[in-house]
Amino acid sequence: MTLPELKTRQQAIIKTIAGPEPLRQRLVALGVLKGLNISVAATSLLGNPRVYSIGKQQICLRSKEASYIEVELQSNGG
């Protein structure tokens, strides 16, 4: 699944970061790294952009940018 498909209160792990090289470099500079946990922290009224929590930081991404990030839902310990 891609990052925009993630629902509020779901936890996921970043699997891959695709897209144009400048965007990938920007995302990495913002701390979007493969293997890190990510979740939706807030959503604007129209659903775009969204704020995501990665570790102790939060970043804001448009759906178009977030669609390049593939994530895998975390199991809830069950």
CYANA upper distance limits for C-alpha pairs under 8 A (distance plus 0.5 A):
  1 MET  CA      5 GLU  CA      7.01
  1 MET  CA      6 LEU  CA      8.35
  1 MET  CA     70 GLU  CA      6.27
  1 MET  CA     71 VAL  CA      6.21
  1 MET  CA     72 GLU  CA      7.01
  2 THR  CA      6 LEU  CA      7.74
  2 THR  CA     66 ALA  CA      7.84
  2 THR  CA     67 SER  CA      5.99
  2 THR  CA     68 TYR  CA      7.49
  2 THR  CA     69 ILE  CA      6.15
  2 THR  CA     70 GLU  CA      4.88
  2 THR  CA     71 VAL  CA      6.15
  3 LEU  CA     66 ALA  CA      5.97
  3 LEU  CA     67 SER  CA      6.33
  3 LEU  CA     68 TYR  CA      8.24
  3 LEU  CA     69 ILE  CA      6.15
  3 LEU  CA     70 GLU  CA      6.58
  3 LEU  CA     71 VAL  CA      6.58
  4 PRO  CA     63 SER  CA      6.32
  4 PRO  CA     66 ALA  CA      6.48
  4 PRO  CA     67 SER  CA      6.47
  6 LEU  CA     10 GLN  CA      7.01
  6 LEU  CA     12 ALA  CA      8.34
  6 LEU  CA     39 SER  CA      8.03
  6 LEU  CA     40 VAL  CA      7.65
  7 LYS  CA     40 VAL  CA      7.31
  8 THR  CA     39 SER  CA      7.71
  8 THR  CA     40 VAL  CA      5.74
  8 THR  CA     41 ALA  CA      7.69
  8 THR  CA     42 ALA  CA      8.30
  9 ARG  CA     39 SER  CA      7.37
  9 ARG  CA     40 VAL  CA      7.24
 10 GLN  CA     39 SER  CA      6.61
 10 GLN  CA     40 VAL  CA      7.83
 10 GLN  CA     73 LEU  CA      7.71
 10 GLN  CA     74 GLN  CA      8.39
 11 GLN  CA     37 ASN  CA      7.30
 11 GLN  CA     38 ILE  CA      6.52
 11 GLN  CA     39 SER  CA      5.51
 11 GLN  CA     73 LEU  CA      6.53
 11 GLN  CA     74 GLN  CA      6.17
 12 ALA  CA     37 ASN  CA      6.11
 12 ALA  CA     38 ILE  CA      5.86
 12 ALA  CA     39 SER  CA      6.83
 12 ALA  CA     71 VAL  CA      6.40
 12 ALA  CA     72 GLU  CA      5.77
 12 ALA  CA     73 LEU  CA      4.70
 12 ALA  CA     74 GLN  CA      5.53
 13 ILE  CA     34 LYS  CA      8.17
 13 ILE  CA     35 GLY  CA      6.20
 13 ILE  CA     36 LEU  CA      6.01
 13 ILE  CA     37 ASN  CA      5.04
 13 ILE  CA     38 ILE  CA      6.53
 13 ILE  CA     71 VAL  CA      5.88
 13 ILE  CA     72 GLU  CA      5.80
 13 ILE  CA     73 LEU  CA      6.93
 13 ILE  CA     74 GLN  CA      7.12
 14 ILE  CA     32 VAL  CA      8.38
 14 ILE  CA     33 LEU  CA      7.36
 14 ILE  CA     34 LYS  CA      5.48
 14 ILE  CA     35 GLY  CA      5.67
 14 ILE  CA     36 LEU  CA      6.11
 14 ILE  CA     37 ASN  CA      6.97
 14 ILE  CA     38 ILE  CA      7.42
 14 ILE  CA     69 ILE  CA      7.55
 14 ILE  CA     70 GLU  CA      6.67
 14 ILE  CA     71 VAL  CA      4.99
 14 ILE  CA     72 GLU  CA      7.13
 15 LYS  CA     34 LYS  CA      5.90
 15 LYS  CA     35 GLY  CA      6.66
 15 LYS  CA     69 ILE  CA      8.04
 15 LYS  CA     70 GLU  CA      5.94
 15 LYS  CA     71 VAL  CA      5.56
 15 LYS  CA     72 GLU  CA      7.09
 16 THR  CA     34 LYS  CA      6.49
 16 THR  CA     69 ILE  CA      6.42
 16 THR  CA     70 GLU  CA      5.64
 16 THR  CA     71 VAL  CA      7.61
 17 ILE  CA     24 ARG  CA      7.07
 17 ILE  CA     33 LEU  CA      8.47
 17 ILE  CA     34 LYS  CA      7.83
 17 ILE  CA     68 TYR  CA      6.39
 17 ILE  CA     69 ILE  CA      5.18
 17 ILE  CA     70 GLU  CA      6.89
 18 ALA  CA     24 ARG  CA      7.23
 18 ALA  CA     68 TYR  CA      5.52
 18 ALA  CA     69 ILE  CA      6.84
 18 ALA  CA     70 GLU  CA      8.49
 19 GLY  CA     23 LEU  CA      7.12
 19 GLY  CA     24 ARG  CA      6.92
 19 GLY  CA     68 TYR  CA      6.13
 20 PRO  CA     24 ARG  CA      6.84
 21 GLU  CA     25 GLN  CA      6.60
 22 PRO  CA     26 ARG  CA      6.70
 23 LEU  CA     27 LEU  CA      6.65
 23 LEU  CA     65 GLU  CA      8.27
 24 ARG  CA     28 VAL  CA      6.67
 25 GLN  CA     29 ALA  CA      6.63
 26 ARG  CA     30 LEU  CA      6.75
 27 LEU  CA     31 GLY  CA      6.96
 27 LEU  CA     32 VAL  CA      5.78
 27 LEU  CA     33 LEU  CA      8.37
 28 VAL  CA     32 VAL  CA      5.41
 28 VAL  CA     33 LEU  CA      6.36
 30 LEU  CA     59 ILE  CA      7.95
 31 GLY  CA     54 ILE  CA      8.01
 32 VAL  CA     36 LEU  CA      8.00
 32 VAL  CA     54 ILE  CA      7.81
 36 LEU  CA     54 ILE  CA      7.51
 36 LEU  CA     55 GLY  CA      8.10
 37 ASN  CA     54 ILE  CA      6.51
 37 ASN  CA     55 GLY  CA      7.27
 38 ILE  CA     52 TYR  CA      7.12
 38 ILE  CA     53 SER  CA      6.07
 38 ILE  CA     54 ILE  CA      5.30
 38 ILE  CA     55 GLY  CA      7.81
 39 SER  CA     52 TYR  CA      6.04
 39 SER  CA     53 SER  CA      5.80
 39 SER  CA     54 ILE  CA      7.45
 40 VAL  CA     50 ARG  CA      7.66
 40 VAL  CA     51 VAL  CA      6.61
 40 VAL  CA     52 TYR  CA      5.03
 40 VAL  CA     53 SER  CA      6.70
 41 ALA  CA     50 ARG  CA      8.15
 41 ALA  CA     51 VAL  CA      5.81
 41 ALA  CA     52 TYR  CA      5.52
 41 ALA  CA     53 SER  CA      6.17
 41 ALA  CA     58 GLN  CA      8.09
 42 ALA  CA     50 ARG  CA      6.32
 42 ALA  CA     51 VAL  CA      5.44
 42 ALA  CA     52 TYR  CA      7.49
 43 THR  CA     47 GLY  CA      5.90
 43 THR  CA     48 ASN  CA      7.31
 43 THR  CA     49 PRO  CA      7.12
 43 THR  CA     50 ARG  CA      4.97
 43 THR  CA     51 VAL  CA      6.70
 44 SER  CA     48 ASN  CA      6.30
 44 SER  CA     49 PRO  CA      6.56
 44 SER  CA     50 ARG  CA      6.65
 48 ASN  CA     62 ARG  CA      6.31
 48 ASN  CA     63 SER  CA      6.61
 49 PRO  CA     60 CYS  CA      7.06
 49 PRO  CA     61 LEU  CA      6.05
 49 PRO  CA     62 ARG  CA      4.83
 49 PRO  CA     63 SER  CA      6.73
 50 ARG  CA     60 CYS  CA      6.08
 50 ARG  CA     61 LEU  CA      6.23
 50 ARG  CA     62 ARG  CA      7.00
 50 ARG  CA     63 SER  CA      8.02
 51 VAL  CA     58 GLN  CA      6.90
 51 VAL  CA     59 ILE  CA      5.99
 51 VAL  CA     60 CYS  CA      4.77
 51 VAL  CA     61 LEU  CA      6.98
 52 TYR  CA     58 GLN  CA      5.93
 52 TYR  CA     59 ILE  CA      5.88
 52 TYR  CA     60 CYS  CA      6.73
 52 TYR  CA     61 LEU  CA      8.14
 53 SER  CA     57 GLN  CA      6.30
 53 SER  CA     58 GLN  CA      4.93
 53 SER  CA     59 ILE  CA      7.12
 54 ILE  CA     58 GLN  CA      6.56
 54 ILE  CA     59 ILE  CA      8.23
 61 LEU  CA     65 GLU  CA      6.68
 61 LEU  CA     66 ALA  CA      6.54
 62 ARG  CA     66 ALA  CA      6.67
 63 SER  CA     67 SER  CA      6.40
 64 LYS  CA     68 TYR  CA      7.90
 65 GLU  CA     69 ILE  CA      8.30
